[in-house]
Amino acid sequence: MNKKYIGVLIISFLLNPKFGISQNVTSKKIDNLYQVKDQQPGFSIAVFKGDKIVLEKQYGTANLDYNIPINNETVFDIGSIAKQFTAAAILLLENDGKLSIKEPAYKYIDNLPRYDKGDPTIEHLLNQTSGIKEVDPYFYLTNLSFNDLLTQSRVTNIILNIDELNFKPGEYFEYTNANYVLLANIIEKVSGESFSEFLQNRIFSPLKMESTIKKSTTRAIVKNRAIGYIEEDGEYYKTHLHSTIYNGDGQVLTTPRDMFRWHRGLKHALIGTPEVWKKMHTKAKLNDGAKINYGLGVEFETHNDYQAMGFDGEIIGGFVSKYLYFPDLDIAFFTAQNTFDNRFEEKFFQLVDLYVPQKKIMRKKRADEKIVKLTNAQLEKYEGNYLFLGNEYENIRFNTVQEKEGKLILLVSDGDKIGELEPIGNHKFLMKNISFEFDGNKQFKAYANDNEKPWLFKKYEPHQYSEIDLKEFEGIYWNKSLQLVYEINLEHGKLTLRYGNGASKSEIQPLSKDNFSIPNYPIQFIRNGEGQVIKMKIMGLKFDKL
């Protein structure tokens, strides 16, 4: 997705609007870009121009155990690119007259909470503006990992037991896998078919995507499957996840040739109608009318000043992939690799640059926000310790704001300087590509990305607990719906949280009054009117004290 930059450059005019695609791409340039040594995982890449595959090449090894090379029939787990198929399935059902994406999602999802902040629609799920919390961080809290059997019912049950939204539906964009897991439930309920059957019958088979499969069991034999790896200190290790078989957000395996068939299917409406795919590829709007760089299962981005659309997928099980289409040039790119690498986009766009050169344009800078001068006394009002309790993939973060020599400095908890906050007036500050907005001196919001929910840091005062104080938090805590039991004990003057049938434990660190943390997770204790501790809440998941 595109990031928000202060002082962003804007286009003044184009010198050559017909600047086209480079015709001088050689095989040697591609080979130099995708160099792979013997016995290493590799890549499968393809370039689509018009209605033809103009490039298809493979490098490296699909299975290191048996030294099986990657070829044009090797299938890769494409991660979140699979969300496109889920979105397409919903739109096909709408086209059939079986649902409307404007309807509330609870109409089709049994036991979906009626949230205090509002009821997300199916469209909110599709364009990632529902406010529903990400499910992945809750696997740890429910004694699960990505190596456990993760079925649709097991993952859905976790989502349905989190009864708080991160924000009012439509207020912000926030990407979560949970939205698409729930969409899979809607597809099954409305169609009367399993999710895998629906994809096969309505998308894969009609488009002749014969090498594409939705993984739905751990026992299935998948021909020509690549195994996923991760590299550590020059050695490769298997990280392949066989047990993730839930629906909607991923778990689809395919080849570049089948991705070409999908690409052509959308372009020419070989399934559905042109109106369906236009809706899918239209930027969504927030409640305030602001457009976001996301459609219905489609991400939008700009490269070399050309507009592009597509999706990418990163899987800790060892796969990375990306599909990107430049409609003005009618050229698309797809790459897949069987080793996890969060720097994959650099190589991907080096490939793109061989075909799509930078437009020749003139630019001018937008006027920078004017920096204002504040007195030391004014700056000191913002000083303090601030706490971000985290959401989704973000961890608990502690920041300190201090005035030093006429400047407002942001530091992490150990005292290291992050940067200088430059005042621009009205309690607003800038630091690099992030804007900060203080609400008096009680909290501040950090805005890093366009239209996304900001990080909210609240001022807190560290609280000192005696052993007698800590004793009242001891006890057994139970979540009935998920059948989860946690035990909190006071050991050697410190609280510990036991879980996993008592096999594991974590030390609980005090933050402020009734607020604690275990690694990466905030814990809040809730009292009754008499001041007695009666509940524990971890990222919105509630536990009764027995």
Salt bridges, closest charged atoms under 4 A:
ASP31 OD1 - LYS57 NZ 2.65
ASP51 OD1 - ARG264 NE 3.66
ASP51 OD1 - LYS267 NZ 3.37
ASP51 OD1 - HIS268 NE2 2.84
GLU56 OE2 - ARG257 NE 3.01
ASP65 OD2 - LYS238 NZ 2.71
GLU94 OE1 - LYS279 NZ 2.92
ASP96 OD2 - ARG202 NH1 2.84
GLU103 OE2 - LYS107 NZ 2.41
ASP110 OD1 - LYS189 NZ 2.84
ASP119 OD2 - ARG114 NH2 3.02
GLU123 OE1 - LYS102 NZ 2.66
ASP163 OD2 - LYS542 NZ 3.87
GLU164 OE2 - LYS537 NZ 3.08
ASP258 OD1 - ARG261 NH1 2.62
GLU301 OE2 - LYS322 NZ 3.04
ASP305 OD2 - ARG363 NH2 2.57
ASP312 OD2 - LYS322 NZ 3.22
ASP330 OD1 - LYS267 NZ 2.94
ASP341 OD1 - ARG343 NE 3.35
GLU345 OE2 - LYS322 NZ 3.15
ASP353 OD1 - HIS303 NE2 2.64
GLU394 OE1 - ARG397 NH2 3.19
GLU420 OE1 - LYS407 NZ 3.76
GLU472 OE1 - ARG527 NH1 3.03
GLU474 OE1 - LYS471 NZ 3.17
GLU491 OE2 - ARG498 NH2 3.51
GLU491 OE1 - LYS505 NZ 3.01
GLU507 OE2 - LYS494 NZ 3.75
ASP514 OD1 - ARG527 NH2 2.80
ASP544 OD1 - LYS535 NZ 2.38
